[in-house]
Each structure stands twice: as C-alpha cells, then as structure tokens.
C-alpha cells in the first residue's frame, strides 16, 4: 500500500462520465446533474408548470384557432416531457441506496 500515491480520481472523459456508478438509462443523465437529482427534479417541475401556463394562455388568447391549438400543443407536450423527466429523477433518487 502506497498511501503517498493514492490517486483515485477518475481520469479522462470516460472516467469522469462513469462516476458515480450508474446502470442502464441512468447513464443518459449528465454526471453533475445525477449527483443532484432532487433539485433538478424541482427545476423540471417548475419548467413544466410554466409550460402548462404558456399552453393554456396560448389556447385561450388564440381563441382555439388552428395555429393556437398547434402552438398550445407544443407547449403542453414540452410540459408533459418535463413532468415525466421530474418523475424519473425522483424515482431514481428514491431508489438509491442510503449514503453512509
């Protein structure tokens, strides 16, 4: 054991990307985002709420014309994606083992 030369930090892009250890689709999450899943889930929920409001305002202000419905659906689809991402982050965070 050489305690004087204990370099355990990941080297290179591959080592950085694989820390902390993840499996499957969790590797799609950026490492610094993976380390703070709960705050990022809150940001995603806030973005979903804003996008839902924008979709509702677009539909009402556009009097449900074809163009307004199209833009409103884009906003609402973005909101659905944002809420799904937040749910995924929270599910990963809940399933993680306790850190000691």
C-alpha positions in Angstrom: 0.0 0.0 0.0 1.4 3.3 -1.1 -0.7 5.9 0.7 1.6 8.6 -0.6 0.5 8.0 -4.2 -3.3 7.3 -3.7 -4.8 8.9 -6.8 -8.3 7.6 -7.0 -9.8 10.4 -9.0 -11.2 9.4 -12.4 -9.0 10.2 -15.4 -10.2 11.2 -18.8 -13.7 11.8 -20.1 -14.7 8.2 -19.8 -13.7 8.0 -16.1 -15.5 11.3 -15.4 -18.7 10.2 -17.2 -18.9 6.9 -15.3 -18.7 8.4 -11.8 -20.8 7.8 -9.8 -21.6 4.3 -10.9 -24.9 4.1 -12.9 -26.6 1.5 -14.9 -28.9 1.4 -18.0 -30.7 4.6 -19.0 -29.3 6.4 -15.9 -26.1 6.9 -17.9 -28.0 9.4 -20.1 -28.1 11.8 -17.2 -25.2 14.2 -17.0 -22.9 13.3 -14.0 -23.2 16.6 -12.2 -27.0 16.5 -12.7 -27.1 12.9 -11.4 -25.3 14.0 -8.2 -28.2 16.5 -7.5 -31.3 14.7 -8.8 -33.8 16.2 -6.3 -33.0 19.9 -7.1 -33.1 19.2 -10.8 -36.4 17.5 -10.4 -37.7 20.7 -8.8 -36.4 22.7 -11.7 -38.1 20.4 -14.1 -41.4 20.6 -12.3 -41.2 24.4 -12.3 -40.5 24.4 -16.0 -43.5 22.1 -16.6 -45.7 24.4 -14.7 -44.5 27.4 -16.7 -45.0 25.5 -20.0 -48.5 24.4 -18.9 -49.4 28.0 -18.2 -48.0 29.1 -21.6 -50.0 26.4 -23.3 -53.2 27.5 -21.6 -52.6 31.2 -22.3 -51.9 30.4 -25.9 -55.1 28.4 -26.4 -57.3 30.9 -24.6 -55.8 34.0 -26.2 -55.8 32.5 -29.7 -59.5 31.6 -29.4 -58.7 28.0 -30.1 -57.8 28.6 -33.7 -55.7 26.1 -35.6 -52.5 27.9 -35.1 -53.2 28.5 -31.4 -54.0 24.8 -30.9 -50.8 23.9 -32.7 -48.6 26.1 -30.5 -50.5 25.2 -27.4 -49.9 21.5 -28.1 -46.2 22.2 -28.5 -46.1 23.9 -25.0 -48.2 21.1 -23.4 -46.0 18.4 -25.0 -43.0 20.1 -23.5 -44.7 20.3 -20.1 -45.5 16.6 -20.3 -41.9 15.8 -21.1 -40.7 18.0 -18.3 -43.1 16.3 -15.7 -42.0 12.9 -16.9 -38.3 13.8 -16.5 -39.0 15.1 -13.0 -40.8 11.8 -12.1 -37.9 9.8 -13.5 -35.4 11.8 -11.5 -37.4 11.4 -8.3 -37.8 7.7 -8.9 -34.1 7.3 -9.3 -33.4 9.4 -6.2 -35.9 7.3 -4.1 -34.4 4.0 -5.2 -30.8 5.0 -4.5 -29.3 3.2 -1.5 -28.7 5.2 1.6 -25.3 7.0 1.7 -23.3 6.4 4.8 
